[in-house]
Structure formats: structure tokens, C-alpha cells
Amino acid sequence: MKKNGFTLTEVLGVLTVLALLALLITPVISKTIKNNKQKLYNDQIKIIEKAAKDYTIKNTDVLPEEGTITYITLGEIKRSGVLQEEVRNPMTKELFPDDLQIKISFENNQYVYEVIEEESSGIKQ
């Protein structure tokens, strides 16, 4: 008599191997996803900072003098038409708010642009 199918021991063995593989692979995949989100976040911040630079090229009156700091908002940049695409935060999957501030300072004969946002929104400076 010929048997069809698998024994309980064989099925449990296969399930055990699959469970072990899942335990080994899950942390690697999670870390990769987190790293990719962080890289995308950094790219989005660079886009905002570049837009701020472009904005100040057209609006030189907002540039700070030596030793002073100026703040502009993402909304100002959007309204000027410099940044036409919506920039999304990959950490929260929401759009960066229009009241997001960009700090502009003048240090060592160059302008420094820095995006400022609260830590509570899942964003690191």
C-alpha cells in the first residue's frame, strides 16, 4: 500500500525551519527599511534646503547679516513657486507642514541652511 502526503513529523520539521528563517530574516529587513527611510528623509531635507537657497537667491532681502539668523517657512517657499512639489516626511508619511522653519545663518563668509522641526513629529534634525 502506497501512502500519499507527509507525516506529522515532516510537516513540523518544515514549519520549524521556516520559523527559524523568519526569525533570522525579520530583523535584517526591518533594519534595511529603517535605513532606507532615514536616507529618504535626509534627501527630502536636502530638497527643502536647496529650495530655501533658491528662494533666497530671488529674495536677497531675507538673507541675514554676519552674526544674525533669519527664519523662513516652507509655506513661504511654496508660495514663491520655488518648490512646486509636495515634500513628504517618510517617517510619518505626512506632508511636511507649511510652518516648517528653515534657519539661515551667515557663518565664515557663507550662508548655512538648516531645517528645524520638533522632535515629537518623528523627525531628527
MINU-99395 format. One line per field, with one value per atom (N, C-alpha, C, CB): atom name; residue number from 0; chain; x, y, z. Coordinates in nm, 2 decimals. Glycine has a CB too. Layout:
BEGIN
atom = (CA/...)
nr = (NUM/...)
kette = (A/...)
c1 = (X/...)
c2 = (Y/...)
c3 = (Z/...)
end
This chain:
BEGIN
atom = (N/CA/C/CB/N/CA/C/CB/N/CA/C/CB/N/CA/C/CB/N/CA/C/CB/N/CA/C/CB/N/CA/C/CB/N/CA/C/CB/N/CA/C/CB/N/CA/C/CB/N/CA/C/CB/N/CA/C/CB/N/CA/C/CB/N/CA/C/CB/N/CA/C/CB/N/CA/C/CB/N/CA/C/CB/N/CA/C/CB/N/CA/C/CB/N/CA/C/CB/N/CA/C/CB/N/CA/C/CB/N/CA/C/CB/N/CA/C/CB/N/CA/C/CB/N/CA/C/CB/N/CA/C/CB/N/CA/C/CB/N/CA/C/CB/N/CA/C/CB/N/CA/C/CB/N/CA/C/CB/N/CA/C/CB/N/CA/C/CB/N/CA/C/CB/N/CA/C/CB/N/CA/C/CB/N/CA/C/CB/N/CA/C/CB/N/CA/C/CB/N/CA/C/CB/N/CA/C/CB/N/CA/C/CB/N/CA/C/CB/N/CA/C/CB/N/CA/C/CB/N/CA/C/CB/N/CA/C/CB/N/CA/C/CB/N/CA/C/CB/N/CA/C/CB/N/CA/C/CB/N/CA/C/CB/N/CA/C/CB/N/CA/C/CB/N/CA/C/CB/N/CA/C/CB/N/CA/C/CB/N/CA/C/CB/N/CA/C/CB/N/CA/C/CB/N/CA/C/CB/N/CA/C/CB/N/CA/C/CB/N/CA/C/CB/N/CA/C/CB/N/CA/C/CB/N/CA/C/CB/N/CA/C/CB/N/CA/C/CB/N/CA/C/CB/N/CA/C/CB/N/CA/C/CB/N/CA/C/CB/N/CA/C/CB/N/CA/C/CB/N/CA/C/CB/N/CA/C/CB/N/CA/C/CB/N/CA/C/CB/N/CA/C/CB/N/CA/C/CB/N/CA/C/CB/N/CA/C/CB/N/CA/C/CB/N/CA/C/CB/N/CA/C/CB/N/CA/C/CB/N/CA/C/CB/N/CA/C/CB/N/CA/C/CB/N/CA/C/CB/N/CA/C/CB/N/CA/C/CB/N/CA/C/CB/N/CA/C/CB/N/CA/C/CB/N/CA/C/CB/N/CA/C/CB/N/CA/C/CB/N/CA/C/CB/N/CA/C/CB/N/CA/C/CB/N/CA/C/CB/N/CA/C/CB/N/CA/C/CB/N/CA/C/CB/N/CA/C/CB/N/CA/C/CB/N/CA/C/CB/N/CA/C/CB/N/CA/C/CB/N/CA/C/CB/N/CA/C/CB/N/CA/C/CB/N/CA/C/CB/N/CA/C/CB/N/CA/C/CB/N/CA/C/CB/N/CA/C/CB/N/CA/C/CB/N/CA/C/CB/N/CA/C/CB/N/CA/C/CB/N/CA/C/CB)
nr = (0/0/0/0/1/1/1/1/2/2/2/2/3/3/3/3/4/4/4/4/5/5/5/5/6/6/6/6/7/7/7/7/8/8/8/8/9/9/9/9/10/10/10/10/11/11/11/11/12/12/12/12/13/13/13/13/14/14/14/14/15/15/15/15/16/16/16/16/17/17/17/17/18/18/18/18/19/19/19/19/20/20/20/20/21/21/21/21/22/22/22/22/23/23/23/23/24/24/24/24/25/25/25/25/26/26/26/26/27/27/27/27/28/28/28/28/29/29/29/29/30/30/30/30/31/31/31/31/32/32/32/32/33/33/33/33/34/34/34/34/35/35/35/35/36/36/36/36/37/37/37/37/38/38/38/38/39/39/39/39/40/40/40/40/41/41/41/41/42/42/42/42/43/43/43/43/44/44/44/44/45/45/45/45/46/46/46/46/47/47/47/47/48/48/48/48/49/49/49/49/50/50/50/50/51/51/51/51/52/52/52/52/53/53/53/53/54/54/54/54/55/55/55/55/56/56/56/56/57/57/57/57/58/58/58/58/59/59/59/59/60/60/60/60/61/61/61/61/62/62/62/62/63/63/63/63/64/64/64/64/65/65/65/65/66/66/66/66/67/67/67/67/68/68/68/68/69/69/69/69/70/70/70/70/71/71/71/71/72/72/72/72/73/73/73/73/74/74/74/74/75/75/75/75/76/76/76/76/77/77/77/77/78/78/78/78/79/79/79/79/80/80/80/80/81/81/81/81/82/82/82/82/83/83/83/83/84/84/84/84/85/85/85/85/86/86/86/86/87/87/87/87/88/88/88/88/89/89/89/89/90/90/90/90/91/91/91/91/92/92/92/92/93/93/93/93/94/94/94/94/95/95/95/95/96/96/96/96/97/97/97/97/98/98/98/98/99/99/99/99/100/100/100/100/101/101/101/101/102/102/102/102/103/103/103/103/104/104/104/104/105/105/105/105/106/106/106/106/107/107/107/107/108/108/108/108/109/109/109/109/110/110/110/110/111/111/111/111/112/112/112/112/113/113/113/113/114/114/114/114/115/115/115/115/116/116/116/116/117/117/117/117/118/118/118/118/119/119/119/119/120/120/120/120/121/121/121/121/122/122/122/122/123/123/123/123/124/124/124/124)
kette = (A/A/A/A/A/A/A/A/A/A/A/A/A/A/A/A/A/A/A/A/A/A/A/A/A/A/A/A/A/A/A/A/A/A/A/A/A/A/A/A/A/A/A/A/A/A/A/A/A/A/A/A/A/A/A/A/A/A/A/A/A/A/A/A/A/A/A/A/A/A/A/A/A/A/A/A/A/A/A/A/A/A/A/A/A/A/A/A/A/A/A/A/A/A/A/A/A/A/A/A/A/A/A/A/A/A/A/A/A/A/A/A/A/A/A/A/A/A/A/A/A/A/A/A/A/A/A/A/A/A/A/A/A/A/A/A/A/A/A/A/A/A/A/A/A/A/A/A/A/A/A/A/A/A/A/A/A/A/A/A/A/A/A/A/A/A/A/A/A/A/A/A/A/A/A/A/A/A/A/A/A/A/A/A/A/A/A/A/A/A/A/A/A/A/A/A/A/A/A/A/A/A/A/A/A/A/A/A/A/A/A/A/A/A/A/A/A/A/A/A/A/A/A/A/A/A/A/A/A/A/A/A/A/A/A/A/A/A/A/A/A/A/A/A/A/A/A/A/A/A/A/A/A/A/A/A/A/A/A/A/A/A/A/A/A/A/A/A/A/A/A/A/A/A/A/A/A/A/A/A/A/A/A/A/A/A/A/A/A/A/A/A/A/A/A/A/A/A/A/A/A/A/A/A/A/A/A/A/A/A/A/A/A/A/A/A/A/A/A/A/A/A/A/A/A/A/A/A/A/A/A/A/A/A/A/A/A/A/A/A/A/A/A/A/A/A/A/A/A/A/A/A/A/A/A/A/A/A/A/A/A/A/A/A/A/A/A/A/A/A/A/A/A/A/A/A/A/A/A/A/A/A/A/A/A/A/A/A/A/A/A/A/A/A/A/A/A/A/A/A/A/A/A/A/A/A/A/A/A/A/A/A/A/A/A/A/A/A/A/A/A/A/A/A/A/A/A/A/A/A/A/A/A/A/A/A/A/A/A/A/A/A/A/A/A/A/A/A/A/A/A/A/A/A/A/A/A/A/A/A/A/A/A/A/A/A/A/A/A/A/A/A/A/A/A/A/A/A/A/A/A/A/A/A/A/A/A/A/A/A/A/A/A/A/A/A/A/A/A/A)
c1 = (0.08/0.00/0.09/-0.10/0.06/0.14/0.07/0.16/0.15/0.10/0.12/0.17/0.02/0.03/0.03/-0.10/0.11/0.11/0.24/-0.01/0.24/0.36/0.32/0.41/0.41/0.39/0.39/0.49/0.33/0.33/0.47/0.25/0.56/0.70/0.76/0.78/0.74/0.79/0.73/0.76/0.61/0.54/0.59/0.39/0.61/0.66/0.81/0.65/0.88/1.02/1.03/1.09/0.95/0.95/0.90/0.85/0.80/0.75/0.86/0.62/0.93/1.04/1.15/1.10/1.19/1.29/1.24/1.32/1.11/1.06/1.05/0.92/1.01/1.01/1.14/0.94/1.24/1.38/1.43/1.48/1.40/1.43/1.37/1.40/1.24/1.17/1.23/1.02/1.27/1.33/1.46/1.35/1.54/1.67/1.65/1.75/1.55/1.54/1.47/1.47/1.37/1.29/1.37/1.19/1.47/1.55/1.63/1.64/1.68/1.75/1.67/1.82/1.55/1.45/1.41/1.33/1.38/1.34/1.45/1.30/1.57/1.68/1.70/1.81/1.69/1.70/1.59/1.70/1.47/1.36/1.39/1.23/1.43/1.46/1.57/1.49/1.68/1.79/1.74/1.90/1.66/1.61/1.52/1.54/1.44/1.35/1.44/1.26/1.55/1.63/1.71/1.74/1.75/1.82/1.72/1.87/1.60/1.49/1.46/1.37/1.46/1.43/1.54/1.42/1.67/1.78/1.77/1.91/1.73/1.72/1.61/1.68/1.50/1.39/1.43/1.26/1.51/1.56/1.65/1.64/1.74/1.82/1.74/1.92/1.63/1.54/1.49/1.43/1.45/1.39/1.50/1.33/1.62/1.73/1.77/1.85/1.77/1.80/1.70/1.81/1.57/1.46/1.48/1.33/1.52/1.55/1.66/1.58/1.76/1.87/1.82/1.99/1.74/1.68/1.59/1.61/1.52/1.43/1.51/1.34/1.62/1.69/1.77/1.79/1.79/1.86/1.76/1.89/1.63/1.53/1.49/1.41/1.51/1.47/1.59/1.35/1.68/1.81/1.78/1.91/1.67/1.64/1.62/1.52/1.59/1.58/1.71/1.48/1.81/1.94/1.99/2.04/2.04/2.09/2.23/2.10/2.26/2.40/2.48/2.39/2.61/2.71/2.66/2.85/2.66/2.62/2.47/2.69/2.39/2.25/2.18/2.18/2.06/1.99/1.85/1.97/1.81/1.68/1.61/1.69/1.48/1.40/1.30/1.32/1.28/1.17/1.10/1.23/0.98/0.89/0.88/0.75/0.85/0.83/0.71/0.80/0.61/0.50/0.54/0.40/0.63/0.68/0.75/0.78/0.83/0.90/0.80/1.00/0.70/0.60/0.52/0.50/0.48/0.40/0.49/0.36/0.62/0.70/0.72/0.84/0.68/0.68/0.82/0.66/0.91/1.04/1.02/1.13/0.94/0.92/0.78/0.94/0.77/0.63/0.58/0.63/0.67/0.62/0.59/0.72/0.51/0.48/0.59/0.34/0.65/0.76/0.70/0.88/0.71/0.66/0.76/0.58/0.73/0.82/0.80/0.78/0.91/0.90/0.88/1.02/0.91/0.90/0.75/0.98/0.68/0.54/0.44/0.51/0.49/0.42/0.32/0.34/0.35/0.26/0.35/0.21/0.28/0.35/0.42/0.25/0.53/0.60/0.50/0.74/0.48/0.39/0.44/0.36/0.35/0.39/0.46/0.27/0.44/0.51/0.64/0.42/0.69/0.83/0.93/0.86/1.02/1.11/1.24/1.12/1.30/1.44/1.52/1.44/1.62/1.71/1.82/1.77/1.84/1.95/2.04/1.89/2.17/2.27/2.39/2.31/2.46/2.58/2.70/2.57/2.78/2.90/3.01/2.87/3.13/3.25/3.23/3.30/3.17/3.15/3.07/3.28/2.98/2.88/2.75/2.94/2.65/2.52/2.50/2.41/2.44/2.41/2.26/2.49/2.21/2.07/2.04/2.01/1.95/1.92/1.77/1.99/1.71/1.57/1.55/1.51/1.45/1.42/1.28/1.43/1.27/1.13/1.14/1.09/1.02/1.01/1.04/0.87/1.10/1.13/1.01/1.22/0.90/0.77/0.71/0.67/0.75/0.69/0.77/0.67/0.86/0.93/1.04/0.84/1.09/1.19/1.32/1.15/1.43/1.55/1.62/1.65/1.68/1.75/1.88/1.77)
c2 = (-0.12/0.00/0.13/0.00/0.22/0.34/0.45/0.38/0.53/0.64/0.77/0.65/0.85/0.99/1.09/1.02/1.20/1.30/1.29/1.30/1.38/1.39/1.35/1.54/1.30/1.27/1.39/1.16/1.38/1.50/1.55/1.46/1.46/1.49/1.57/1.37/1.53/1.61/1.75/1.53/1.76/1.89/1.98/1.88/1.93/2.00/2.04/1.93/1.96/1.99/2.11/1.87/2.10/2.21/2.34/2.18/2.34/2.46/2.51/2.43/2.43/2.48/2.55/2.36/2.49/2.55/2.69/2.46/2.70/2.82/2.93/2.80/2.89/2.98/3.03/2.91/2.95/2.99/3.09/2.87/3.06/3.16/3.29/3.10/3.29/3.41/3.49/3.39/3.42/3.49/3.55/3.39/3.49/3.54/3.66/3.43/3.65/3.75/3.87/3.68/3.86/3.98/4.10/3.94/4.08/4.20/4.26/4.16/4.18/4.24/4.32/4.12/4.27/4.35/4.48/4.26/4.47/4.59/4.69/4.55/4.65/4.75/4.81/4.67/4.73/4.79/4.89/4.67/4.86/4.95/5.08/4.89/5.07/5.19/5.27/5.15/5.21/5.28/5.35/5.19/5.29/5.35/5.47/5.25/5.46/5.57/5.69/5.53/5.66/5.77/5.83/5.71/5.75/5.81/5.90/5.70/5.85/5.93/6.05/5.84/6.05/6.17/6.27/6.13/6.22/6.31/6.38/6.24/6.30/6.35/6.46/6.24/6.44/6.53/6.66/6.47/6.65/6.77/6.85/6.73/6.78/6.84/6.92/6.74/6.86/6.92/7.05/6.83/7.05/7.17/7.28/7.14/7.23/7.33/7.39/7.26/7.31/7.36/7.46/7.25/7.43/7.52/7.65/7.46/7.65/7.77/7.85/7.73/7.78/7.86/7.93/7.76/7.85/7.91/8.03/7.81/8.02/8.12/8.25/8.08/8.23/8.35/8.41/8.31/8.34/8.40/8.50/8.29/8.47/8.56/8.67/8.48/8.64/8.73/8.76/8.67/8.83/8.86/8.94/8.93/9.01/9.09/9.01/9.18/8.88/8.80/8.74/8.68/8.75/8.70/8.77/8.70/8.70/8.76/8.82/8.66/8.92/8.97/8.89/9.12/8.92/8.84/8.84/8.91/8.72/8.71/8.71/8.81/8.72/8.71/8.59/8.84/8.57/8.45/8.49/8.34/8.43/8.46/8.32/8.53/8.33/8.21/8.23/8.17/8.13/8.14/8.01/8.15/8.00/7.88/7.81/7.92/7.69/7.61/7.67/7.46/7.72/7.78/7.90/7.82/7.98/8.10/8.05/8.18/7.94/7.89/7.83/7.78/7.76/7.71/7.82/7.62/7.92/8.03/8.11/8.13/8.11/8.18/8.11/8.21/7.98/7.90/7.83/7.99/7.84/7.78/7.63/7.83/7.59/7.44/7.41/7.41/7.34/7.31/7.18/7.32/7.08/6.95/6.95/6.84/6.86/6.84/6.75/6.78/6.79/6.71/6.63/6.80/6.50/6.41/6.36/6.30/6.36/6.30/6.15/6.36/6.08/5.93/5.86/5.87/5.93/5.87/5.86/5.95/5.97/5.98/5.96/6.11/5.97/5.96/6.07/5.83/6.18/6.30/6.41/6.35/6.51/6.62/6.70/6.71/6.76/6.85/6.97/6.89/7.02/7.13/7.26/7.15/7.35/7.48/7.57/7.55/7.54/7.62/7.56/7.63/7.47/7.41/7.53/7.29/7.55/7.66/7.61/7.72/7.70/7.69/7.80/7.68/7.77/7.86/7.90/7.81/8.03/8.07/8.16/8.16/8.12/8.20/8.23/8.12/8.33/8.36/8.34/8.52/8.24/8.20/8.17/8.07/8.23/8.21/8.24/8.06/8.36/8.41/8.32/8.43/8.24/8.16/8.14/8.02/8.13/8.11/7.96/8.16/7.93/7.80/7.78/7.77/7.68/7.65/7.52/7.63/7.53/7.42/7.41/7.43/7.29/7.27/7.24/7.15/7.31/7.30/7.24/7.43/7.13/7.08/7.01/6.97/7.00/6.95/6.80/6.97/6.75/6.60/6.52/6.58/6.58/6.50/6.45/6.58/6.51/6.46/6.35/6.58/6.29/6.18/6.22/6.09/6.34/6.39/6.43/6.51/6.39/6.42/6.53/6.30/6.63/6.74/6.69/6.86)
c3 = (0.00/0.00/0.00/0.12/-0.09/-0.10/-0.03/-0.25/0.05/0.13/0.05/0.27/0.06/0.00/0.11/-0.09/0.09/0.19/0.28/0.28/0.38/0.47/0.61/0.47/0.68/0.82/0.90/0.88/1.02/1.11/1.15/1.24/1.16/1.19/1.08/1.22/0.96/0.84/0.83/0.71/0.85/0.85/0.96/0.86/1.08/1.19/1.17/1.33/1.11/1.07/0.98/1.01/0.87/0.77/0.84/0.66/0.92/0.99/1.08/1.07/1.15/1.24/1.16/1.31/1.05/0.96/0.91/0.84/0.87/0.82/0.93/0.76/1.05/1.16/1.20/1.29/1.19/1.22/1.11/1.23/0.99/0.88/0.90/0.74/0.94/0.96/1.08/0.99/1.18/1.29/1.26/1.41/1.17/1.12/1.02/1.07/0.94/0.83/0.87/0.71/0.96/1.00/1.05/1.11/1.14/1.19/1.08/1.30/0.99/0.87/0.78/0.79/0.75/0.67/0.74/0.63/0.87/0.95/0.95/1.09/0.97/0.97/0.83/1.01/0.73/0.59/0.56/0.49/0.60/0.58/0.66/0.63/0.78/0.87/0.81/1.01/0.76/0.70/0.57/0.67/0.49/0.37/0.39/0.28/0.50/0.54/0.58/0.65/0.66/0.70/0.59/0.80/0.49/0.37/0.29/0.28/0.28/0.20/0.28/0.18/0.41/0.49/0.47/0.64/0.47/0.45/0.31/0.47/0.21/0.08/0.07/-0.02/0.14/0.15/0.21/0.22/0.32/0.39/0.30/0.52/0.22/0.12/0.02/0.06/-0.03/-0.12/-0.07/-0.17/0.06/0.12/0.14/0.26/0.18/0.20/0.06/0.26/-0.04/-0.18/-0.22/-0.28/-0.19/-0.23/-0.15/-0.20/-0.02/0.06/-0.01/0.20/-0.05/-0.12/-0.25/-0.15/-0.32/-0.45/-0.41/-0.53/-0.30/-0.26/-0.22/-0.14/-0.15/-0.11/-0.22/0.00/-0.33/-0.45/-0.51/-0.55/-0.51/-0.56/-0.46/-0.61/-0.33/-0.23/-0.14/-0.15/-0.19/-0.11/0.01/-0.20/0.02/0.14/0.26/0.11/0.25/0.37/0.42/0.34/0.35/0.39/0.51/0.28/0.61/0.74/0.72/0.85/0.80/0.81/0.90/0.85/0.90/0.98/1.13/0.97/1.18/1.32/1.35/1.40/1.25/1.27/1.21/1.22/1.25/1.20/1.14/1.31/1.03/0.98/0.96/0.84/0.98/0.96/0.85/1.09/0.76/0.66/0.68/0.52/0.63/0.64/0.50/0.69/0.51/0.39/0.31/0.42/0.38/0.31/0.23/0.42/0.28/0.20/0.07/0.29/0.09/-0.03/-0.13/0.02/-0.08/-0.18/-0.25/-0.10/-0.17/-0.23/-0.33/-0.12/-0.32/-0.41/-0.55/-0.35/-0.54/-0.67/-0.68/-0.78/-0.59/-0.60/-0.58/-0.49/-0.49/-0.46/-0.50/-0.31/-0.61/-0.66/-0.62/-0.81/-0.58/-0.54/-0.39/-0.58/-0.35/-0.21/-0.16/-0.18/-0.04/0.01/0.13/0.06/0.13/0.23/0.32/0.16/0.45/0.55/0.55/0.69/0.51/0.50/0.64/0.43/0.75/0.88/0.92/0.98/0.89/0.94/0.82/1.00/0.70/0.57/0.55/0.57/0.62/0.61/0.54/0.75/0.48/0.42/0.52/0.34/0.49/0.58/0.59/0.53/0.71/0.73/0.67/0.88/0.63/0.58/0.68/0.52/0.81/0.91/0.95/1.03/0.87/0.89/0.87/0.80/0.97/0.96/0.91/1.10/0.83/0.78/0.84/0.62/0.91/0.98/0.88/1.11/0.86/0.77/0.86/0.65/0.86/0.93/0.84/1.06/0.88/0.80/0.89/0.75/0.85/0.93/0.84/1.01/0.88/0.80/0.65/0.81/0.63/0.49/0.40/0.43/0.46/0.38/0.46/0.35/0.38/0.44/0.47/0.34/0.59/0.63/0.64/0.77/0.58/0.58/0.67/0.44/0.76/0.84/0.87/0.98/0.84/0.86/1.01/0.77/1.07/1.21/1.23/1.29/1.30/1.33/1.46/1.22/1.52/1.66/1.65/1.71/1.76/1.77/1.78/1.89/1.83/1.85/1.72/1.93/1.61/1.49/1.42/1.39/1.49/1.44/1.35/1.36/1.36/1.28/1.36/1.20/1.31/1.37/1.29/1.38/1.36/1.30/1.25/1.39)
end
